[in-house]
Amino acid sequence: MSTPLVTVTVTDSVDDVDTVQWEQVAAASSAPVHYTPAYLRAYQESPLSPFLAARYLTVADTGRTLAVLPCYLQKQGDPYGFLRGVGIDEADGPALLGHNWYCYDTRVPVRATGPAQQVRVLGAVLDALRELADADGARTAGLVSVPEGDPVLDVARNKGWRVEPIVTRFQLPLHGPAGDAFDSYDSYLATLGSRTRRTIRQYLRRAADAGVTTAVEAPRPDFLRTVGDLTRRTAAKYGSAGMYPETAFTDFVMALGDSARVVRVDRGDRTLAAAVVLLDDERLHMWAGGTSHATLDGFSPNYLLWATEIRTAIEWRKRWVEGGRSNQPMKTRHGMMPLRLFACIAPPDA
């Protein structure tokens, strides 16, 4: 598959990818942890949602990799109904989609010499994705969870692809109004509304009085079973407990190595809340977690979990906390900013 000056290569395993160049492209475009070879290998070997095939696209010019994109052929391309919700009914069948639904920051990482080359490279990726979907017998080809303002949206529109907003994700910038990075958790709290700030501080005091402790640690299989159980119980309230199957959850997180940490809230030998956070150079991702109680002895274990995650991100000098999708009230109270996510779907007759 090719366009003038660039060639698209497709492999079915991350082990067949030139990971050195892949990482260089991902780093040059500040792509999140979901694009690292470690994440891709973990998902390939322990998929949280089974897929029919993986497709790793690389775009090169004279041997130099310019863009990368991981895609997955799924039996059901719209498991959560986001695409049907905007009238893209054909996506409910077999679909070839990039990235996967666990990634809320889909992009085509590109290192280009200028806007013209970027447009040419992005166009080559979309053409290849469409052709691959046809060869795989998929009803749908597309990208999901593309952030508003990403240049691939305009390229897709110009090619006649359908581009629709499907859901909102939330981000917390770790700097104050003047642009200076927070130097402490208290400096972050000072930017919140007085009621939220007062509630968080009250919960922190009550939890300390109750003997509650918090910790951030490397994942361990035995404790990941506890994290997974709390995550599934919390996700069940939103109809998505199936996103975190027990064995795959543990194996996937363990395979991430230094890209994953566990945050926990305990009282004695009882875990009240726990989460897995993902890490890259710029971000701490609030990836998956849950709590045993909404409130307990006058405080919320979930608020303590969030406080520990945000404090950790500040101490580790991250630029952003990624809050994922949904749960807008909680996230806006904590100062997170909404960012619309789009789907780009190739026309059915393409």
Backbone torsions as a table, in degrees:
resi	resn	phi	psi	omega
1	MET	NA	130.1	-176.4
2	SER	-155.4	158.9	168.9
3	THR	-129.1	165.3	-178.9
4	PRO	-54.2	132.0	174.1
5	LEU	78.1	-12.9	179.0
6	VAL	-133.2	152.4	178.6
7	THR	-128.6	135.1	178.3
8	VAL	-102.1	126.1	176.2
9	THR	-111.6	139.4	-178.8
10	VAL	-121.3	129.4	173.5
11	THR	-122.8	157.5	-176.7
12	ASP	-100.1	-3.0	-179.1
13	SER	-141.6	140.3	177.9
14	VAL	-64.7	-21.3	178.2
15	ASP	-68.6	-17.1	179.0
16	ASP	-98.1	5.4	179.8
17	VAL	-91.3	145.4	171.0
18	ASP	-74.8	91.1	-171.6
19	THR	-68.0	-25.6	178.1
20	VAL	-64.3	-50.4	179.1
21	GLN	-68.7	-37.0	177.2
22	TRP	-57.3	-47.8	-179.9
23	GLU	-64.2	-35.6	179.0
24	GLN	-63.5	-43.1	178.8
25	VAL	-65.7	-44.9	-179.9
26	ALA	-60.8	-42.5	-179.9
27	ALA	-67.9	-39.8	-178.4
28	ALA	-64.0	-28.4	-179.1
29	SER	-102.9	10.2	-179.7
30	SER	54.1	38.2	179.1
31	ALA	-66.9	149.9	-177.9
32	PRO	-75.5	179.0	-176.3
33	VAL	-56.3	-27.4	-177.8
34	HIS	-62.8	-11.8	-178.4
35	TYR	-105.8	2.5	178.7
36	THR	-76.7	147.9	176.2
37	PRO	-55.8	-33.6	179.2
38	ALA	-63.0	-44.8	178.4
39	TYR	-64.7	-46.3	-177.4
40	LEU	-62.9	-39.8	178.8
41	ARG	-67.9	-41.2	178.9
42	ALA	-61.8	-41.6	-179.1
43	TYR	-72.5	-34.1	178.6
44	GLN	-65.8	-40.9	-175.7
45	GLU	-85.5	-28.2	-179.2
46	SER	-136.3	67.9	-176.4
47	PRO	-66.0	130.3	177.1
48	LEU	-71.3	-27.4	174.1
49	SER	-130.1	115.9	-174.1
50	PRO	-57.8	143.4	177.2
51	PHE	-129.0	161.0	-178.2
52	LEU	-82.3	-33.1	-179.9
53	ALA	-163.7	152.4	172.7
54	ALA	-105.6	145.6	177.6
55	ARG	-133.2	119.5	179.4
56	TYR	-109.8	113.1	-177.1
57	LEU	-97.4	132.5	171.8
58	THR	-128.0	135.5	178.3
59	VAL	-108.4	127.3	-176.0
60	ALA	-130.5	153.8	173.8
61	ASP	-133.7	117.1	-178.3
62	THR	49.2	44.5	174.4
63	GLY	85.4	-4.9	-179.1
64	ARG	-102.8	122.9	-179.1
65	THR	-71.6	127.1	-177.6
66	LEU	-107.3	-25.7	-177.2
67	ALA	-155.6	154.8	179.0
68	VAL	-140.3	155.5	176.1
69	LEU	-160.2	123.0	171.6
70	PRO	-89.5	136.4	179.2
71	CYS	-133.7	158.4	-178.6
72	TYR	-135.9	132.1	174.5
73	LEU	-86.3	116.1	-175.2
74	GLN	-114.2	141.7	177.8
75	LYS	-64.7	-40.0	175.1
76	GLN	-122.7	112.4	-172.5
77	GLY	-81.9	-8.6	-174.7
78	ASP	-133.3	62.5	-172.9
79	PRO	-65.4	-22.6	-176.5
80	TYR	-107.7	3.4	174.4
81	GLY	77.1	10.1	-179.3
82	PHE	-62.9	-40.7	-176.3
83	LEU	-76.8	-41.3	175.9
84	ARG	-60.1	-31.9	-179.4
85	GLY	-63.4	-20.7	177.4
86	VAL	-112.7	19.0	172.2
87	GLY	85.7	13.8	178.0
88	ILE	-96.6	75.6	-172.1
89	ASP	-71.1	-28.9	-176.3
90	GLU	-65.4	-18.1	-178.3
91	ALA	-71.6	-8.1	-179.6
92	ASP	-75.1	-12.8	176.4
93	GLY	-93.4	-162.2	179.0
94	PRO	-57.2	134.9	-175.5
95	ALA	-144.2	143.7	172.2
96	LEU	-106.8	110.0	-170.8
97	LEU	-127.7	145.5	171.2
98	GLY	-119.1	140.6	-8.4
99	HIS	-80.1	-101.5	164.3
100	ASN	-133.3	172.6	-174.4
101	TRP	-71.4	-11.5	176.6
102	TYR	-83.5	-9.8	176.6
103	CYS	-101.2	120.4	-179.0
104	TYR	-101.5	19.9	-177.9
105	ASP	-144.2	61.2	-179.1
106	THR	-74.1	132.3	176.6
107	ARG	-153.1	167.4	170.8
108	VAL	-106.3	98.4	179.4
109	PRO	-59.2	127.7	-175.2
110	VAL	-135.1	139.9	164.4
111	ARG	-121.4	110.6	-174.7
112	ALA	-128.0	158.7	-178.4
113	THR	-82.3	-11.5	-179.3
114	GLY	179.5	174.4	-177.2
115	PRO	-58.0	-39.6	-177.8
116	ALA	-63.8	-44.4	178.6
117	GLN	-66.7	-36.7	178.3
118	GLN	-60.7	-46.2	179.0
119	VAL	-61.6	-41.7	-179.9
120	ARG	-63.8	-42.1	-179.3
121	VAL	-68.0	-44.6	179.3
122	LEU	-63.2	-39.3	177.5
123	GLY	-62.2	-39.4	178.6
124	ALA	-63.8	-38.6	178.8
125	VAL	-64.6	-46.1	-179.5
126	LEU	-64.1	-40.7	178.1
127	ASP	-62.0	-42.6	-179.8
128	ALA	-66.3	-39.3	179.2
129	LEU	-62.2	-43.6	178.9
130	ARG	-63.4	-44.4	-179.5
131	GLU	-66.3	-39.1	177.9
132	LEU	-63.4	-43.5	179.4
133	ALA	-59.3	-41.3	178.5
134	ASP	-63.6	-44.0	179.9
135	ALA	-66.0	-31.1	-179.5
136	ASP	-84.9	-4.3	-178.5
137	GLY	75.9	21.8	179.3
138	ALA	-81.3	143.2	176.8
139	ARG	-75.8	-23.5	-171.8
140	THR	-135.3	140.9	169.6
141	ALA	-126.2	138.2	178.9
142	GLY	175.5	-178.9	175.2
143	LEU	-117.8	141.0	178.2
144	VAL	-124.3	150.3	178.2
145	SER	65.6	42.6	177.2
146	VAL	-87.0	124.9	-177.5
147	PRO	-64.9	144.9	175.2
148	GLU	-54.4	135.0	179.1
149	GLY	93.0	-9.1	178.7
150	ASP	-66.5	136.6	-176.8
151	PRO	-62.4	-22.3	-179.8
152	VAL	-66.1	-22.0	179.3
153	LEU	-64.4	-45.0	179.3
154	ASP	-68.0	-37.1	177.9
155	VAL	-63.0	-42.7	179.0
156	ALA	-63.7	-43.8	178.7
157	ARG	-59.9	-43.9	-178.3
158	ASN	-66.1	-21.5	176.0
159	LYS	-90.1	1.8	179.7
160	GLY	84.7	12.6	177.1
161	TRP	-74.6	154.0	176.7
162	ARG	-84.3	126.7	-179.0
163	VAL	-121.7	116.1	-174.3
164	GLU	-134.8	139.4	172.0
165	PRO	-71.8	134.2	-175.6
166	ILE	-120.5	-29.8	-176.2
167	VAL	-163.8	170.4	-179.4
168	THR	-119.7	137.5	173.4
169	ARG	-111.1	166.7	-173.4
170	PHE	-131.1	138.5	-178.9
171	GLN	-130.9	143.8	174.2
172	LEU	-112.4	111.2	174.5
173	PRO	-73.6	133.3	-176.4
174	LEU	-95.0	55.3	175.0
175	HIS	-151.8	156.5	-178.7
176	GLY	-83.3	-176.9	-178.2
177	PRO	-56.9	-30.0	-179.2
178	ALA	-84.5	-1.5	179.4
179	GLY	91.7	-1.9	-179.9
180	ASP	-80.3	139.2	178.9
181	ALA	-64.8	142.9	175.7
182	PHE	-62.0	134.5	178.8
183	ASP	-98.0	-3.7	179.2
184	SER	-164.1	166.4	176.0
185	TYR	-64.4	-35.6	178.8
186	ASP	-63.8	-35.8	179.1
187	SER	-68.0	-32.4	172.8
188	TYR	-67.1	-47.4	-179.3
189	LEU	-56.8	-33.5	-178.1
190	ALA	-63.2	-18.4	-179.6
191	THR	-88.6	-7.7	-177.5
192	LEU	-87.6	165.2	175.2
193	GLY	-61.7	150.2	-174.1
194	SER	-59.4	-38.1	-178.6
195	ARG	-67.2	-44.7	178.7
196	THR	-64.9	-43.6	179.7
197	ARG	-59.9	-44.5	179.9
198	ARG	-64.5	-41.6	180.0
199	THR	-63.4	-45.8	-178.7
200	ILE	-61.9	-45.7	-178.6
201	ARG	-65.1	-37.9	177.5
202	GLN	-63.9	-44.4	178.9
203	TYR	-63.1	-40.6	179.3
204	LEU	-62.0	-40.7	178.9
205	ARG	-67.0	-45.9	-178.2
206	ARG	-64.5	-39.4	179.0
207	ALA	-65.4	-41.7	178.0
208	ALA	-62.5	-41.7	178.2
209	ASP	-63.1	-29.5	-179.0
210	ALA	-86.6	3.4	178.1
211	GLY	79.8	23.0	-179.4
212	VAL	-79.6	139.2	176.7
213	THR	-122.7	156.1	176.3
214	THR	-126.9	155.2	-179.7
215	ALA	-154.8	154.2	172.3
216	VAL	-124.5	125.6	-172.1
217	GLU	-147.8	165.9	174.8
218	ALA	-68.5	146.5	-179.5
219	PRO	-64.6	143.8	172.4
220	ARG	-130.4	139.3	-176.1
221	PRO	-55.1	-41.3	-177.2
222	ASP	-63.8	-43.3	-179.0
223	PHE	-77.7	-26.1	176.7
224	LEU	-62.1	-26.9	174.9
225	ARG	-64.4	-36.8	176.1
226	THR	-68.0	-44.9	178.6
227	VAL	-59.9	-44.9	-179.7
228	GLY	-62.1	-40.5	179.6
229	ASP	-64.1	-45.2	178.2
230	LEU	-64.4	-39.2	179.5
231	THR	-63.6	-45.8	-179.4
232	ARG	-65.0	-39.8	179.4
233	ARG	-63.8	-40.2	178.6
234	THR	-71.4	-43.3	-179.9
235	ALA	-63.8	-28.3	-179.4
236	ALA	-60.9	-27.5	178.7
237	LYS	-65.2	-21.9	-178.5
238	TYR	-112.3	11.7	177.0
239	GLY	73.4	23.5	-175.3
240	SER	-129.0	27.6	-179.8
241	ALA	-60.9	-28.9	-178.3
242	GLY	-68.5	-7.5	179.6
243	MET	-70.7	-14.4	-171.8
244	TYR	-129.9	65.2	178.9
245	PRO	-61.1	141.0	-166.5
246	GLU	-57.2	-56.3	-175.1
247	THR	-65.5	-46.4	-179.4
248	ALA	-63.6	-38.0	179.6
249	PHE	-58.7	-50.6	-178.5
250	THR	-64.1	-47.4	-177.7
251	ASP	-64.9	-40.1	-179.9
252	PHE	-62.2	-49.6	-177.3
253	VAL	-64.7	-42.0	-180.0
254	MET	-62.2	-33.4	-178.9
255	ALA	-72.9	-13.6	-177.3
256	LEU	-77.1	-17.3	178.2
257	GLY	61.9	-130.9	-175.9
258	ASP	-71.3	-5.4	179.0
259	SER	-81.3	-3.0	-178.5
260	ALA	-130.8	144.1	172.1
261	ARG	-138.5	155.5	176.7
262	VAL	-106.6	132.9	174.6
263	VAL	-110.9	133.5	-175.5
264	ARG	-137.9	150.5	176.4
265	VAL	-125.1	118.4	-174.2
266	ASP	-128.0	152.4	165.5
267	ARG	-128.7	108.1	-173.8
268	GLY	65.1	-130.0	-179.9
269	ASP	-95.2	15.9	-178.8
270	ARG	-111.5	126.8	177.3
271	THR	-88.0	121.7	-178.4
272	LEU	-92.8	-28.7	-179.9
273	ALA	-159.9	149.3	178.9
274	ALA	-159.2	153.8	-179.3
275	ALA	-152.8	156.0	167.9
276	VAL	-101.8	126.6	173.1
277	VAL	-110.1	145.8	176.7
278	LEU	-105.9	150.9	-173.6
279	LEU	-129.5	139.4	163.8
280	ASP	-137.2	-173.6	-172.5
281	ASP	-59.3	-36.3	-172.6
282	GLU	-105.5	-17.0	-165.9
283	ARG	-135.2	150.1	161.7
284	LEU	-109.9	124.3	-177.0
285	HIS	-101.3	120.5	171.2
286	MET	-75.2	90.0	-165.7
287	TRP	-86.2	-57.5	-176.1
288	ALA	-153.3	135.1	179.5
289	GLY	-172.5	178.5	-179.7
290	GLY	-168.0	174.1	-177.6
291	THR	-133.7	158.6	179.5
292	SER	-86.3	-28.2	-177.2
293	HIS	-141.0	144.4	173.0
294	ALA	-66.2	-44.7	175.2
295	THR	-140.3	153.6	-178.1
296	LEU	-154.5	119.9	178.7
297	ASP	53.3	38.9	173.8
298	GLY	84.1	10.5	175.8
299	PHE	-140.4	163.6	179.8
300	SER	-105.4	116.8	175.4
301	PRO	-58.1	-31.4	-179.6
302	ASN	-67.0	-39.0	177.0
303	TYR	-63.2	-37.3	177.9
304	LEU	-67.5	-37.5	177.4
305	LEU	-61.3	-47.1	178.9
306	TRP	-62.4	-42.8	-179.5
307	ALA	-59.9	-41.7	-179.5
308	THR	-67.3	-41.3	179.3
309	GLU	-63.7	-46.4	-178.4
310	ILE	-68.7	-42.0	176.8
311	ARG	-59.3	-42.2	179.3
312	THR	-62.1	-43.8	178.8
313	ALA	-60.8	-39.8	178.8
314	ILE	-66.8	-45.0	-178.7
315	GLU	-65.7	-31.9	-179.5
316	TRP	-89.1	7.6	173.2
317	ARG	61.7	38.7	173.0
318	LYS	-77.8	156.3	-179.8
319	ARG	-91.1	-24.7	-175.9
320	TRP	-143.0	150.4	161.9
321	VAL	-108.9	124.8	177.5
322	GLU	-92.4	120.9	-175.3
323	GLY	-97.6	-0.9	179.5
324	GLY	72.3	-161.2	-175.1
325	ARG	-100.3	164.4	172.4
326	SER	65.2	-177.9	-179.2
327	ASN	56.0	48.2	-176.6
328	GLN	-57.8	-43.6	-176.9
329	PRO	-57.4	-46.9	-179.3
330	MET	-62.8	-41.4	-174.1
331	LYS	-74.0	-39.2	178.1
332	THR	-69.7	-32.9	175.3
333	ARG	-60.9	-30.8	-179.5
334	HIS	-90.8	12.7	173.7
335	GLY	86.2	12.2	-179.5
336	MET	-77.9	148.9	-177.6
337	MET	-105.0	137.8	178.5
338	PRO	-78.1	147.2	176.4
339	LEU	-141.1	118.0	-178.4
340	ARG	-70.1	141.5	177.1
341	LEU	-112.5	141.8	-174.6
342	PHE	-118.8	154.2	166.8
343	ALA	-105.9	139.5	173.3
344	CYS	-116.8	113.0	-174.8
345	ILE	-120.0	128.4	178.9
346	ALA	-64.4	144.3	179.8
347	PRO	-61.2	147.0	-174.3
348	PRO	-57.7	-30.3	-177.4
349	ASP	-93.7	10.8	-178.5
350	ALA	-68.5	NA	NA
